[in-house]
Amino acid sequence: MQHTCYRIALSVGMLATFAALGHAGDQDRPNIVVILCDDLGYADVGFNGAKDITTPQLDQLAAAGTIFTSAYVTHPFCGPSRMGLMSGRYPHSFGAPFNLPNSGQGFEDYNRQGIDPNETLISTVLQDAGYYTGAIGKWHMGYEHPFHPNQRGFDEFYGFLGGGHQYFPDRYRPIYERQIRAGKTTINDYIAPLEHNGKTVDETEYITDGLSREAVRFVQSAGDRDQPFFLYLAYNAPHSPLEAKVEDLARFAGIKDKKRQTYAAMVYAVDRGVGQLVQTLKNSGQFDDTLIVFLSDNGGKIGLGANNGPLREGKGSTHEGGYRVPMFFHWPGKVPAGDRYHHPVSALDFYPTFARLAKAEIPATKTLNGKDIWDDLLAGRSARQGEMIFALRHRSGYSDVGARRDAWKICRTAQTPWKLFHLDDDLGETHDLSAAYPEKVAAMVAEAERWSRDHTTPRWFDDEEAEQRWLETGMPNYNATFEVK
């Protein structure tokens, strides 16, 4: 199959040696920081062309690193995208093609679900290799004990387990307390308290600022340890609800559209926090030893202030705007500075790349859909020449599909005819070339169908009718789903 599974292993003895040496004795193993925004549009950062949103801290890092212009995540929605990033596998392959429902939505059986406990996450691989690990912010990969970040390779967790949260504690806390006094036992995640390692905390700051504060604390704590660290900083901004601080809104008074103005202020708050994190790394002498990766979990939400231009559509779509995201790598003296990498890459590639840089052992039984891109990045060559990158969204008994190989992409929404685009010439996917290249369409569709057969029945669904529709249509029945029209 084209999506070859990559398996990497180092000897147990070598792994033990690296763990014993610690960071001071093995300085070529970088600290790794992944900064993940939530529903950030492709064109909503300065380094990708934003004119009305200022992101000076991110832009400075991007300019001193490598910007990926063709970076993809594994799904156009939050939860499956995060599970793909952390597992190194397409989420459909282990039963996670849907968002987990938020607590309080009436899907309590699904609240007992989460990312497959049998999946070894990159956090566990790094933790086992001697890294101090921290997750801060939005989790969205399971509520119960087996799925909790502290059980999935993270020494520290500060944040919330669900798919979103309100931003001002003084607004959501009274609602939460009234519901508790009324005896309600199931409360929506958006107003529930944040937690630190399983214990609720009384957050007082605007949530984005609070997460930035905790990221700074984690880095300060890591600086006192004789080991490298892995920080997964998952902001919930600029995901809805659109809520921003008054002083941040004032910076964007010139934006007349109120949703866009609030959205811009939320992105700016993230940028401010990134600046605080970077300054802490510098003050502690860790900046030059740290790989910083920045990206969004999916495209921006159309109608909620985001701009994905020049890409077509947005969050939820298998057109480019749904799962092609802003991204950069930064590591002084290691990642090429001032460069743009135009070849396709996937968030799936983080797992094997991070493991290689950390000299960490990936379990021999672990299946990966990504590949180590480090040498190709340094050489400026394609890491995925001739290989396909997929996106699949199930809905209402049908499937939306996007699949790219090199410059060519096939795309289909529900049971409409397949379309073919040449992205180098048509980034906005406006000119369908399927009639001119029917053999190419057929070959790419056949490969997408072979890929889809590895998928399993979902462990949960995201609406009350989805499971019944799945059963009624015989899914996964990809002969029907991927039939060329």
C-alpha positions in Angstrom: 0.0 0.0 0.0 1.1 3.6 -0.6 0.7 4.6 3.0 3.5 2.3 4.1 3.6 1.8 7.9 6.9 2.9 9.3 8.4 1.0 12.2 11.4 2.3 14.1 13.3 0.7 17.0 16.3 1.4 19.1 17.8 -1.2 21.5 16.6 -1.2 25.1 20.2 -0.8 26.2 20.7 2.4 24.1 17.4 3.8 25.4 18.4 3.2 29.0 21.7 4.9 28.3 20.0 8.0 26.9 17.6 8.2 29.8 20.4 7.9 32.3 22.5 10.6 30.7 19.8 13.2 31.0 19.6 16.5 29.2 23.0 17.8 30.4 24.8 14.8 29.1 23.0 14.5 25.8 22.4 18.0 24.5 21.7 17.0 21.0 18.3 15.8 22.1 16.1 18.8 21.9 13.3 20.0 24.1 10.1 19.8 22.0 7.3 22.3 22.2 4.1 21.8 20.2 1.9 24.9 20.2 -1.5 23.9 18.8 -4.2 26.5 18.1 -7.9 25.6 17.8 -9.8 26.5 14.6 -7.1 28.9 13.4 -7.6 30.0 9.8 -4.8 29.5 7.2 -4.5 33.2 6.6 -4.9 34.4 10.2 -1.2 34.8 11.1 1.2 37.3 9.8 3.6 34.7 8.4 0.8 33.4 6.1 -0.3 36.8 4.9 -2.7 38.2 7.5 -3.0 42.0 7.2 -5.6 42.8 9.9 -4.4 40.4 12.7 -1.0 41.1 14.2 1.1 38.1 15.4 4.6 39.6 15.9 5.8 36.8 18.2 4.8 34.0 15.9 6.0 35.9 12.9 9.5 36.3 14.5 9.7 32.6 15.2 8.5 31.7 11.7 10.9 34.0 10.0 13.8 32.5 11.9 12.6 28.9 11.1 10.9 27.1 8.3 7.3 27.7 7.2 5.4 24.8 5.8 3.1 26.0 3.1 1.5 22.5 2.5 1.0 21.2 6.0 -2.0 18.9 6.7 -3.7 17.5 9.7 -5.4 14.2 9.8 -9.0 15.4 10.0 -11.0 18.6 9.5 -12.4 18.5 13.1 -10.7 19.0 16.5 -10.8 15.7 18.3 -9.8 13.3 15.5 -7.1 15.7 14.4 -5.5 15.7 17.8 -5.8 11.9 18.1 -4.0 11.6 14.8 -1.2 13.9 15.8 -0.6 12.2 19.1 -0.9 8.6 17.8 0.8 9.0 14.4 -2.1 7.2 12.8 -5.2 8.2 10.9 -7.9 8.4 13.5 -10.3 6.2 11.4 -7.9 3.3 11.8 -8.6 2.9 15.5 -12.3 4.0 15.6 -12.0 7.7 16.2 -13.4 9.5 13.1 -15.8 11.7 15.1 -15.5 14.3 17.7 -16.2 13.1 21.2 -19.5 14.7 22.4 -19.2 17.2 25.1 -20.3 16.2 28.6 -23.9 17.3 29.2 -25.0 16.8 25.6 -26.9 13.6 26.4 -24.4 11.0 25.1 -23.2 9.7 28.4 -22.2 6.3 27.1 -19.8 8.0 24.7 -18.4 10.1 27.6 -16.8 6.8 28.7 -14.9 6.6 25.5 -11.6 8.0 24.3 -8.5 7.4 22.3 -7.8 3.7 22.2 -5.8 2.7 25.3 -3.8 0.3 23.1 -2.4 3.2 21.1 1.0 4.2 22.3 1.1 8.0 22.1 4.2 10.1 21.2 4.0 11.5 24.8 4.5 8.0 26.2 7.4 7.3 23.8 9.1 10.5 24.9 8.4 10.0 28.6 9.9 6.5 28.4 13.0 8.0 26.8 13.5 10.2 29.8 11.6 13.4 28.8 9.7 15.5 31.3 6.3 15.8 29.7 3.5 18.3 30.0 0.1 18.9 28.4 -1.6 22.2 28.9 -5.0 23.3 27.5 -7.6 21.4 25.6 -7.4 17.6 25.6 -10.5 16.3 23.8 -9.3 12.7 23.7 -11.3 11.2 26.5 -12.7 11.8 29.9 -12.3 8.7 31.9 -9.2 7.5 33.8 -7.7 5.3 31.0 -7.8 8.3 28.6 -6.6 11.0 31.0 -3.4 12.8 30.0 -1.7 11.6 33.2 -2.4 8.1 32.0 -1.2 8.8 28.5 2.4 9.8 28.9 2.1 13.2 30.6 3.7 14.0 33.9 1.8 17.2 34.2 -1.6 18.3 32.9 -3.4 21.6 33.3 -6.5 22.4 31.4 -9.8 20.8 30.5 -10.8 17.4 29.0 -13.6 18.4 26.7 -13.9 20.0 23.3 -14.2 23.6 24.3 -14.5 26.1 27.1 -15.7 29.6 27.9 -12.9 32.1 28.4 -13.9 34.3 31.4 -14.1 32.4 34.8 -16.1 35.2 36.4 -18.8 34.6 33.7 -19.0 30.8 33.6 -18.3 30.0 37.3 -21.7 31.4 38.6 -23.5 29.2 36.0 -21.6 26.2 37.1 -22.2 26.8 40.8 -25.9 27.3 40.3 -26.1 24.0 38.5 -24.2 22.2 41.2 -26.6 23.7 43.9 -29.5 22.5 41.8 -28.2 19.0 42.0 -27.3 18.6 38.3 -24.8 15.8 38.0 -23.8 16.2 34.3 -22.6 19.6 33.4 -21.4 20.9 30.0 -17.6 21.0 29.7 -17.6 24.6 28.6 -18.4 25.8 32.1 -16.8 23.1 34.2 -13.7 24.0 36.3 -10.2 23.4 34.9 -8.0 20.8 36.5 -4.4 20.2 37.4 -3.4 16.5 37.4 -7.0 15.3 38.1 -7.9 17.9 40.8 -10.1 20.9 40.0 -8.5 24.3 40.2 -10.0 27.8 40.6 -8.7 29.6 37.5 -9.1 33.3 37.7 -7.6 34.6 34.5 -8.8 34.8 30.9 -8.3 31.2 29.8 -5.7 31.9 27.1 -3.6 33.9 29.6 -4.0 31.2 32.2 -2.7 28.5 29.8 0.2 30.7 28.8 1.0 31.2 32.5 1.0 27.5 33.1 3.2 26.9 30.1 5.7 29.4 31.5 5.6 27.6 34.9 6.2 24.2 33.2 9.2 25.5 31.3 10.6 27.1 34.5 10.2 23.8 36.3 11.8 21.9 33.4 14.8 24.1 33.6 15.6 22.7 37.1 15.6 19.2 35.8 18.5 17.2 34.3 16.4 16.0 31.4 14.8 17.4 28.2 11.1 18.2 28.1 8.1 17.8 25.8 5.4 20.4 26.1 2.1 20.1 24.3 0.5 23.5 24.6 -3.0 23.2 23.1 -4.8 26.6 23.2 -8.5 26.6 22.8 -8.4 29.9 21.0 -9.7 31.1 18.7 -12.4 28.3 18.9 -15.9 29.6 19.9 -17.3 31.0 22.0 -15.8 34.3 20.6 -14.7 36.0 23.8 -11.8 38.5 24.1 -10.4 40.9 26.7 -11.4 44.6 26.3 -7.8 45.7 26.0 -7.2 43.2 23.2 -10.4 44.2 21.4 -9.2 47.8 21.5 -6.1 46.9 19.4 -8.4 45.9 16.6 -10.9 48.7 16.7 -10.4 49.2 13.0 -12.0 45.9 12.2 -15.7 46.6 11.8 -17.0 43.1 11.7 -17.5 42.3 15.3 -16.9 38.5 15.0 -13.6 39.2 13.1 -12.6 41.8 15.6 -13.1 39.4 18.5 -11.4 36.6 16.7 -8.4 38.8 16.0 -8.1 39.7 19.6 -8.2 36.1 20.6 -5.4 35.2 18.2 -3.4 38.2 19.5 -3.8 36.8 23.1 -2.2 33.5 21.9 0.6 35.4 20.2 1.2 37.3 23.5 1.4 34.0 25.4 3.9 32.6 22.8 6.1 35.6 23.4 6.0 35.0 27.2 7.0 31.3 26.6 9.8 32.2 24.3 11.2 34.8 26.7 11.1 32.2 29.5 13.0 29.7 27.3 15.6 32.4 26.7 15.9 33.5 30.3 16.4 29.9 31.4 19.0 29.2 28.7 16.8 26.6 27.0 15.8 28.4 23.8 18.7 27.2 21.6 18.0 23.6 22.7 14.3 23.7 21.9 12.4 22.7 18.8 9.2 24.8 18.6 6.4 23.5 16.3 3.3 25.7 15.7 0.1 24.7 13.9 -3.7 24.6 14.0 -5.8 21.5 14.5 -7.9 22.2 11.4 -9.1 25.0 9.3 -10.8 28.1 10.5 -14.6 28.1 11.1 -16.4 29.9 8.3 -18.8 32.5 9.8 -17.0 32.8 13.1 -14.3 35.3 12.0 -11.8 33.0 10.4 -10.0 33.6 7.0 -8.7 30.5 5.2 -7.8 32.3 2.0 -6.8 31.5 -0.7 -7.9 28.0 0.3 -11.4 26.7 -0.4 -13.9 26.3 2.5 -13.0 25.8 6.1 -13.4 23.6 9.2 -15.2 20.4 8.5 -14.4 20.3 4.8 -12.1 18.0 2.9 -11.3 20.9 0.6 -8.0 22.5 1.4 -9.5 25.0 3.8 -10.6 22.2 6.1 -7.4 20.5 6.9 -4.5 22.4 5.4 -3.1 24.6 8.2 -0.5 27.2 9.1 2.7 25.6 10.4 6.3 26.2 11.2 9.3 24.6 12.8 11.9 26.7 14.7 15.2 25.4 16.3 18.2 27.8 16.2 21.1 26.4 14.2 19.2 23.2 13.3 16.0 24.1 11.3 16.8 26.1 8.2 16.1 29.8 8.9 14.0 32.0 6.6 12.9 29.1 4.5 9.6 28.0 3.1 9.1 24.3 2.6 6.5 23.8 -0.2 6.3 19.9 -0.2 3.3 18.2 1.4 3.7 17.1 5.0 1.3 15.7 7.6 0.9 16.0 11.4 1.3 12.3 11.2 5.0 12.9 10.6 5.5 14.4 14.0 5.6 11.1 15.8 8.5 9.4 14.0 10.3 12.7 13.6 10.2 13.6 17.2 11.2 10.1 18.2 14.2 10.2 15.9 15.3 13.6 17.4 14.8 12.3 20.9 16.6 9.1 20.2 13.5 7.4 21.6 12.4 3.8 21.0 9.1 3.3 19.2 7.5 -0.1 20.2 8.1 -2.8 17.6 4.4 -3.4 17.4 3.5 0.2 16.8 1.9 1.0 13.5 2.5 4.5 12.0 1.1 6.3 9.0 3.6 9.1 9.2 7.3 9.2 8.4 10.4 10.9 9.7 10.8 14.0 7.6 13.9 15.5 9.3 16.5 14.7 6.6 14.2 15.7 3.8 13.4 19.0 5.6 17.1 19.8 5.9 17.7 18.9 2.3 14.7 20.8 1.0 13.3 17.7 -0.8 9.9 16.1 -0.7 9.5 13.5 2.1 6.4 12.1 0.4 7.1 12.0 -3.3 4.4 9.9 -5.0 2.6 9.2 -1.7 -0.9 10.3 -0.8 -2.1 12.3 2.2 -5.8 11.7 3.0 -8.7 13.3 4.8 -12.0 11.6 5.4 -15.1 12.9 7.1 -18.1 10.7 7.7 -21.5 12.4 7.9 -25.1 11.3 7.5 -24.2 7.9 6.1 -21.9 9.3 3.5 -18.3 10.4 3.4 -16.4 13.5 2.3 -13.0 12.6 1.0 -9.8 14.5 0.0 -6.6 12.9 -1.1 -3.5 14.6 -2.4 -0.5 13.1 -4.2 2.2 15.6 -5.1 0.4 18.5 -6.8 -2.7 16.5 -7.7 -5.8 16.2 -5.5 -9.1 14.3 -5.7 -12.1 15.5 -3.7 -15.6 14.4 -3.2 -18.5 15.6 -1.0 -21.1 12.9 -0.1 -22.2 11.2 -3.3 -21.4 14.0 -5.7 -19.0 13.3 -8.6 -15.3 13.1 -7.9 -13.3 16.3 -8.8 -9.7 16.6 -9.6 -7.5 19.7 -9.0 -3.9 20.6 -9.7 -3.0 22.5 -6.6 0.2 24.1 -7.9 -1.9 25.9 -10.5 -5.2 26.1 -8.6 -4.8 26.5 -4.9 -8.4 27.5 -4.5 -9.7 24.3 -6.1 -11.8 26.2 -8.7 -11.0 24.3 -11.9 -12.2 20.6 -12.0 -9.9 18.6 -14.3 -11.5 15.2 -13.8 -12.9 15.1 -17.4 -9.5 15.8 -18.9 -7.7 13.2 -16.7 -10.1 10.3 -16.0 -7.4 7.7 -15.7 -5.7 9.8 -12.9 -9.0 10.1 -11.1 -9.6 6.4 -11.3 -6.1 5.5 -10.0 -6.3 7.9 -7.1 -9.8 6.8 -6.1 -8.7 3.2 -6.2 -5.9 4.0 -3.8 -8.2 5.9 -1.5 -10.5 2.9 -1.4 -7.6 0.6 -0.5 -6.6 3.0 2.2 -10.1 3.2 3.6 -10.4 -0.6 4.1 -8.0 -0.4 7.1 -10.6 1.6 9.0 -12.7 0.2 11.9 -16.2 0.8 13.1 -16.3 4.0 15.3 -16.0 3.6 19.0 -18.5 6.6 19.4 -20.6 8.9 17.2 -21.1 12.6 17.4 -24.9 12.8 17.0 -27.8 10.7 18.0 -28.7 9.6 14.4 -25.2 8.9 13.2 -24.9 5.4 14.6 -28.2 4.3 13.1 -27.4 5.8 9.7 -24.0 4.0 9.9 -25.7 0.7 10.4 -28.4 1.3 7.8 -26.0 2.1 5.1 -23.8 -0.8 5.9 -20.8 1.4 6.5 -17.9 0.9 6.3 -19.1 -0.1 2.8 -16.5 1.8 0.8 -17.3 0.2 -2.5 -20.5 2.3 -2.5 -18.9 5.3 -0.8 -15.9 5.5 -3.2 -17.6 4.4 -6.4 -16.5 6.6 -9.3 -19.5 8.5 -10.7 
